[in-house]
Amino acid sequence: MVTLKHLSVNDNDEDGVPLLPEASSLESPTTQHSRAESRDFFLSRRYNFIVSIVLLLSLYSALLVPAYLPTAEPIWTNESSAENLALLNQSASLLSQSCHSGWSVERMRTMLSTPAGLLKIPVFLENGTGDWALPPPLGLQGSEEMAEQALKALPFTAVPTGPETCRRCVVVGSGGILHGKNLGAHIDQYNIIIRVNNAPVFGFESDAGSRTTIRLIYPEGAPSHIQEYERTEVVALVVFKSLDLAWMTSVVTKEPLSWWSKLWFWKDVIDSIPLQPENVRILNPEIMYRTGQVLQTYAEQQRKMVPTLGITAVVVALQVCDEVSIAGFGYDLQHPGAPLHYYGSLRMDAMKTQVVHDVSAETVFLKELVKAGAVRDLTGAL
């Protein structure tokens, strides 16, 4: 007889023993196998994901960590004293000559790809409102209100005063090429001296000079030592994100940022700067935007270009000075063990991890400026 409830078949001649087992007691081997395969599949995906993360971190560390580790051998390999002496004599000869009004701009006009867009740009922000097409750092779109709030705390927006007839500028880069050149005394003779971020002066006066006219900074890159603000006329904020404006307002007004706001900086930032509000400015984002536009003509791949503060400082100098010189510029990428900066122990390897800026395009542009005579290279690396 067939029992529908249990889907079994009983044979009356076999004392009621079912010929087929009840359906409820069956467990399909196929189902068990499928479940095991499914479980193994998901475990395999999780395992592969973990392994992939570990491999990516390992590869990144292989590129990044060696550049930050100390070496057993000194990485400072300065040129011979004869070469350094030649650079000093060249610098002294330049300073002994009369300043030529409009020199750098006129030479820049002779370049084959004349960067006309880099001429006559207001250096410091005067008005936060406007038709900004891009967000920071290439504009102020979405940050207009915060910019206006920051400007209210700043009494001045003008360039520091200097000779009205002819100004000489020097942009002091952070490159290791500056180490041991003893150009400090010459650098201090320029009318306007521009530096970037936390590149130190204190303790490096013999190579880097002892005073600063304009220091371009962003919150995470501002010097943390009080000594670095001595003999400094102006610090100028380069806005990379809206929160940078809130930080500047906080620094000037002495009203601390909230703990929540501080969480959005990628490293700890200082709470105060030992300067008066009249010594603080905000860089006009148009400088960054136009510099990026020019750099695209020198780039191998076309993409949105965010200039380094170094090349930005050079463009600032071209706006405010008649003669422009640079020192401490040039990356020696052929020697990964070479010093990246004139201070600290970072090596050139660290540039491998840099993906935001196109330093190759910037180098080509700087070399063209030097070749045209628009900019003079005091350390001879370009």
C-alpha positions as CSV (number, residue, x, y, z in Angstrom):
1,M,0.0,0.0,0.0
2,V,1.1,3.5,-0.7
3,T,1.2,5.9,2.2
4,L,1.0,9.4,0.9
5,K,1.9,11.1,4.1
6,H,5.4,9.6,4.2
7,L,5.8,8.6,0.6
8,S,6.8,5.1,1.5
9,V,5.9,1.7,0.1
10,N,5.0,-1.2,2.4
11,D,5.1,-4.9,1.4
12,N,2.6,-6.9,3.4
13,D,4.5,-10.0,2.8
14,E,7.7,-8.6,4.4
15,D,6.1,-7.9,7.8
16,G,5.4,-4.3,7.0
17,V,9.0,-3.4,6.2
18,P,9.0,-0.5,3.7
19,L,10.6,-1.3,0.3
20,L,11.6,2.4,0.1
21,P,12.7,4.6,3.0
22,E,10.4,7.4,4.1
23,A,11.1,10.7,2.3
24,S,11.6,12.5,5.6
25,S,14.5,10.2,6.4
26,L,16.3,10.8,3.1
27,E,19.3,13.2,2.9
28,S,20.4,13.8,-0.6
29,P,24.2,13.4,-1.1
30,T,23.9,15.9,-3.9
31,T,22.5,18.5,-1.5
32,Q,25.3,17.9,1.0
33,H,27.9,18.2,-1.7
34,S,26.4,21.4,-3.0
35,R,26.3,23.0,0.5
36,A,29.9,22.0,1.0
37,E,31.0,23.5,-2.3
38,S,29.1,26.7,-1.5
39,R,30.7,27.0,1.9
40,D,34.1,26.4,0.4
41,F,33.5,28.9,-2.4
42,F,32.7,31.7,0.1
43,L,35.6,30.8,2.4
44,S,37.8,30.8,-0.7
45,R,36.6,34.3,-1.7
46,R,37.3,35.6,1.8
47,Y,40.7,33.9,1.9
48,N,41.6,35.4,-1.5
49,F,40.4,38.9,-0.4
50,I,42.6,38.7,2.7
51,V,45.6,37.5,0.7
52,S,45.1,40.3,-1.9
53,I,45.0,42.9,0.8
54,V,48.2,41.5,2.4
55,L,50.0,41.5,-1.0
56,L,48.9,45.0,-1.8
57,L,50.2,46.3,1.6
58,S,53.4,44.4,1.1
59,L,54.0,45.9,-2.3
60,Y,53.2,49.4,-1.1
61,S,55.5,48.9,1.9
62,A,58.3,47.6,-0.4
63,L,58.1,50.9,-2.3
64,L,57.5,53.3,0.6
65,V,59.2,52.0,3.7
66,P,62.8,51.8,2.3
67,A,62.8,55.5,1.6
68,Y,61.9,56.3,5.2
69,L,64.4,53.9,6.8
70,P,67.8,55.2,7.9
71,T,70.8,54.0,5.9
72,A,74.1,52.6,7.2
73,E,76.0,54.8,4.9
74,P,75.7,58.6,4.5
75,I,73.4,59.7,1.7
76,W,74.9,63.1,1.4
77,T,77.2,63.1,-1.6
78,N,77.9,66.8,-2.3
79,E,79.8,67.9,-5.4
80,S,83.4,68.8,-5.1
81,S,84.3,72.0,-3.4
82,A,85.4,73.4,-6.8
83,E,81.9,73.0,-8.2
84,N,80.3,74.5,-5.1
85,L,82.8,77.4,-5.3
86,A,81.8,78.0,-9.0
87,L,78.1,78.2,-8.0
88,L,78.9,80.7,-5.2
89,N,80.9,82.8,-7.6
90,Q,78.1,82.7,-10.1
91,S,75.6,83.7,-7.4
92,A,77.8,86.6,-6.2
93,S,78.2,87.8,-9.8
94,L,74.5,87.9,-10.3
95,L,73.9,89.9,-7.0
96,S,76.7,92.4,-7.9
97,Q,74.8,93.4,-11.1
98,S,72.1,96.0,-11.3
99,C,68.5,94.7,-11.2
100,H,66.7,94.8,-14.5
101,S,63.1,95.8,-14.4
102,G,60.7,93.3,-16.0
103,W,63.6,90.9,-16.8
104,S,61.9,87.5,-16.0
105,V,58.6,88.3,-17.7
106,E,60.2,89.5,-20.8
107,R,62.4,86.4,-21.0
108,M,59.3,84.2,-20.4
109,R,57.6,85.8,-23.4
110,T,60.4,84.5,-25.7
111,M,59.7,80.9,-24.8
112,L,58.4,78.7,-27.7
113,S,55.2,77.8,-25.8
114,T,54.7,81.1,-24.2
115,P,52.7,80.6,-20.9
116,A,50.7,83.8,-21.3
117,G,48.2,82.5,-18.8
118,L,50.8,82.9,-16.1
119,L,51.0,86.6,-16.4
120,K,49.3,89.3,-14.3
121,I,47.5,87.0,-11.8
122,P,46.6,88.5,-8.4
123,V,48.7,86.6,-5.9
124,F,46.5,86.7,-2.8
125,L,42.8,86.2,-2.5
126,E,40.8,89.5,-2.1
127,N,37.3,88.2,-2.5
128,G,36.0,84.7,-1.8
129,T,32.9,85.1,-3.9
130,G,32.9,84.7,-7.6
131,D,32.2,82.3,-10.4
132,W,34.5,79.5,-9.4
133,A,34.3,76.6,-11.8
134,L,36.3,74.2,-9.6
135,P,36.6,73.2,-6.0
136,P,39.9,73.5,-4.0
137,P,42.8,73.5,-4.7
138,L,42.1,74.8,-8.3
139,G,39.2,77.0,-7.2
140,L,36.8,77.8,-4.4
141,Q,33.6,76.2,-5.7
142,G,31.5,75.2,-2.7
143,S,33.8,77.0,-0.3
144,E,32.9,80.7,-1.0
145,E,31.2,81.3,2.4
146,M,34.1,79.9,4.3
147,A,36.6,81.9,2.2
148,E,34.6,85.1,3.0
149,Q,34.6,84.3,6.7
150,A,38.4,83.7,6.6
151,L,39.0,87.0,4.8
152,K,37.1,89.0,7.4
153,A,39.7,88.0,9.9
154,L,42.6,89.2,7.6
155,P,43.2,93.0,7.5
156,F,45.5,92.9,4.5
157,T,45.6,91.1,1.2
158,A,48.5,92.9,-0.5
159,V,52.0,91.6,-1.3
160,P,54.7,92.6,1.2
161,T,56.3,95.8,0.3
162,G,59.7,96.0,-1.4
163,P,61.7,98.3,-3.7
164,E,59.3,100.1,-6.0
165,T,61.8,100.2,-8.9
166,C,63.1,96.6,-9.2
167,R,62.6,93.5,-7.1
168,R,64.7,90.4,-6.9
169,C,63.1,87.2,-5.8
170,V,64.5,83.9,-4.8
171,V,62.4,80.8,-4.3
172,V,64.0,78.4,-1.9
173,G,63.0,74.8,-2.7
174,S,63.4,71.9,-0.3
175,G,65.6,69.8,-2.5
176,G,68.6,68.0,-1.2
177,I,70.7,69.7,-3.8
178,L,70.7,72.8,-1.5
179,H,72.6,70.9,1.2
180,G,76.2,72.0,1.5
181,K,76.0,74.8,-1.0
182,N,76.6,77.6,1.5
183,L,74.2,80.0,-0.3
184,G,72.5,81.2,2.8
185,A,74.3,84.6,2.9
186,H,73.4,85.2,-0.7
187,I,69.8,84.2,-0.3
188,D,69.4,86.7,2.5
189,Q,70.3,89.5,0.1
190,Y,67.2,89.1,-2.1
191,N,64.3,91.5,-1.7
192,I,61.7,88.7,-1.5
193,I,62.5,85.2,-0.3
194,I,59.7,82.6,-0.8
195,R,59.6,79.2,1.0
196,V,57.1,76.4,1.1
197,N,55.6,74.3,3.9
198,N,57.8,73.4,6.9
199,A,61.2,73.6,5.1
200,P,63.3,74.7,8.0
201,V,65.5,77.8,8.3
202,F,66.6,77.4,12.0
203,G,69.8,75.3,12.0
204,F,70.2,75.5,8.2
205,E,71.0,79.2,7.8
206,S,74.3,78.6,6.0
207,D,72.6,76.8,3.1
208,A,69.0,78.1,3.2
209,G,69.3,81.7,4.6
210,S,67.8,83.1,7.7
211,R,64.7,85.1,6.7
212,T,61.4,84.6,4.9
213,T,59.2,87.0,3.0
214,I,56.4,84.6,2.0
215,R,55.9,81.1,3.2
216,L,53.3,79.1,1.3
217,I,51.6,76.5,3.6
218,Y,48.6,74.2,4.1
219,P,47.5,73.1,7.6
220,E,49.3,69.7,7.6
221,G,52.5,71.2,6.3
222,A,52.8,74.3,8.5
223,P,56.0,74.6,10.6
224,S,55.4,73.5,14.2
225,H,58.4,75.2,15.7
226,I,58.2,78.8,16.8
227,Q,61.7,79.5,15.5
228,E,60.6,79.0,11.9
229,Y,58.3,82.0,12.1
230,E,61.0,84.4,13.3
231,R,62.0,86.9,10.6
232,T,59.0,85.9,8.6
233,E,56.8,88.6,7.0
234,V,53.9,86.6,5.6
235,V,52.5,83.1,5.7
236,A,50.0,82.4,2.9
237,L,47.5,79.5,3.1
238,V,47.2,77.3,0.0
239,V,43.6,75.9,0.1
240,F,43.5,72.2,-0.7
241,K,40.1,71.6,1.0
242,S,37.3,73.7,2.5
243,L,38.4,72.8,6.0
244,D,41.7,74.5,5.4
245,L,39.9,77.8,5.5
246,A,38.2,77.0,8.8
247,W,41.7,76.1,10.2
248,M,43.1,79.5,9.0
249,T,40.2,81.3,10.6
250,S,40.8,79.4,13.8
251,V,44.5,80.2,13.9
252,V,43.9,83.9,13.3
253,T,41.0,84.4,15.6
254,K,42.4,82.1,18.3
255,E,39.1,80.2,18.4
256,P,39.9,76.5,18.5
257,L,38.6,74.0,15.9
258,S,36.2,71.4,17.1
259,W,37.5,67.9,17.7
260,W,35.3,66.7,14.9
261,S,36.9,69.1,12.4
262,K,40.4,68.0,13.4
263,L,39.6,64.4,12.5
264,W,39.4,65.4,8.8
265,F,43.1,66.4,8.6
266,W,45.4,63.6,7.5
267,K,47.9,64.5,10.3
268,D,47.9,66.6,13.4
269,V,47.8,70.4,12.7
270,I,49.1,73.3,14.8
271,D,46.6,75.4,16.8
272,S,48.4,78.7,16.5
273,I,50.9,80.7,14.5
274,P,53.1,83.2,16.3
275,L,52.2,86.0,13.8
276,Q,49.7,88.8,13.7
277,P,46.6,88.7,11.4
278,E,48.2,91.3,9.2
279,N,51.0,88.8,8.5
280,V,48.6,86.2,7.1
281,R,47.2,85.8,3.5
282,I,45.3,83.3,1.4
283,L,46.8,82.3,-2.0
284,N,44.6,83.0,-4.9
285,P,43.5,79.6,-6.2
286,E,43.7,81.0,-9.7
287,I,47.5,80.7,-9.4
288,M,47.2,76.9,-8.9
289,Y,44.6,76.6,-11.7
290,R,46.6,78.5,-14.3
291,T,49.8,76.8,-13.4
292,G,48.1,73.4,-13.8
293,Q,46.8,74.5,-17.2
294,V,50.3,75.3,-18.4
295,L,51.8,72.1,-17.0
296,Q,49.4,70.1,-19.0
297,T,51.2,71.2,-22.2
298,Y,54.3,69.6,-20.8
299,A,52.7,66.4,-19.5
300,E,52.7,63.0,-21.3
301,Q,49.2,62.2,-20.2
302,Q,46.4,64.8,-20.1
303,R,44.7,64.9,-16.7
304,K,43.7,67.4,-14.1
305,M,47.0,68.8,-12.9
306,V,47.6,69.8,-9.3
307,P,50.9,71.7,-9.1
308,T,53.4,71.2,-6.2
309,L,53.9,74.1,-3.9
310,G,57.4,74.5,-5.3
311,I,56.3,75.3,-8.8
312,T,53.4,77.3,-7.4
313,A,56.0,79.4,-5.5
314,V,57.9,80.1,-8.7
315,V,54.8,81.3,-10.4
316,V,54.1,83.6,-7.5
317,A,57.6,85.0,-7.8
318,L,57.0,85.7,-11.5
319,Q,53.9,87.8,-10.5
320,V,55.7,90.0,-8.0
321,C,59.3,90.2,-9.0
322,D,61.4,91.6,-11.8
323,E,64.2,89.0,-11.5
324,V,63.5,85.5,-10.3
325,S,66.1,83.0,-9.0
326,I,65.6,79.5,-7.6
327,A,67.6,77.3,-5.3
328,G,67.1,73.7,-4.1
329,F,65.1,72.6,-7.1
330,G,65.6,69.4,-9.1
331,Y,64.8,65.7,-8.3
332,D,67.7,63.3,-8.8
333,L,65.4,60.3,-9.6
334,Q,68.3,58.4,-11.1
335,H,69.8,58.0,-7.7
336,P,67.2,56.6,-5.3
337,G,69.5,56.9,-2.3
338,A,70.1,60.6,-2.9
339,P,68.6,63.0,-0.2
340,L,65.1,64.2,-1.1
341,H,65.4,67.3,1.1
342,Y,68.2,69.5,2.4
343,Y,67.1,68.5,5.8
344,G,66.0,65.1,7.4
345,S,66.8,61.6,6.1
346,L,64.2,61.0,3.4
347,R,65.6,59.6,0.2
348,M,64.6,60.0,-3.4
349,D,62.8,56.7,-3.2
350,A,59.9,58.5,-1.5
351,M,58.9,60.1,-4.8
352,K,57.9,56.6,-6.1
353,T,54.8,56.8,-3.9
354,Q,53.8,60.2,-5.1
355,V,50.8,60.1,-7.5
356,V,49.1,63.5,-7.1
357,H,51.7,65.7,-8.9
358,D,53.4,65.4,-12.2
359,V,57.0,66.2,-11.2
360,S,58.3,65.3,-14.7
361,A,56.1,67.9,-16.4
362,E,57.2,70.4,-13.7
363,T,60.9,69.7,-14.3
364,V,60.5,70.2,-18.1
365,F,58.7,73.5,-17.5
366,L,61.4,74.7,-15.0
367,K,64.2,73.7,-17.4
368,E,62.5,75.7,-20.2
369,L,62.2,78.7,-17.9
370,V,65.9,78.4,-17.0
371,K,66.9,78.0,-20.6
372,A,65.0,81.1,-21.6
373,G,66.7,83.1,-18.8
374,A,63.4,83.8,-17.1
375,V,64.6,82.0,-14.0
376,R,68.1,81.6,-12.7
377,D,69.1,78.3,-11.1
378,L,71.5,79.0,-8.2
379,T,72.1,75.3,-7.4
380,G,72.6,74.1,-10.9
381,A,70.4,71.0,-10.9
382,L,68.1,72.0,-13.8
